[in-house]
Amino acid sequence: MSAGVLHCALRLGDPVGPGLDEQNLITRIKACVACVWSDYSPAGVPLMAGPACFRDAKDLYRRCDGKHGPHGILAIWQERTEFAQETWLCEEFEHRTSDRGYRGPFPHLGTPW
């Protein structure tokens, strides 16, 4: 698996000051792949494999601290709500941070999970 960073820029109208000819808009993906409640199978998955959604088991998922152990993803795997595609977006979406789940933050800024 290779990691990458998506950079986006949006040019808005005329220059807003001396020497400035564009403004950058930093974007985050709002989809299942970037949601705090989604996670991949600890057994590994191919690209576009459908992460598991834990939106109906939020309390359990908040305590998830890795792969193994009483709060590991393997212990709560059967409590998942459903599988979804990475591009899915539901009403429960929240941006993923480094303190959630088994796979860590999105985008992942270090070694690929």
Protein Blocks (a to p, Z undefined) as FASTA:
>chain_A
ZZddddddddehjafbehiabdcdddddddfklpfkbccdfkbpaehkbpadfklmmmmm
mmpgbjbdjkbmklmmmmpfbdcdfkbccfkbccddfkgcjkopaddfbdcZZ
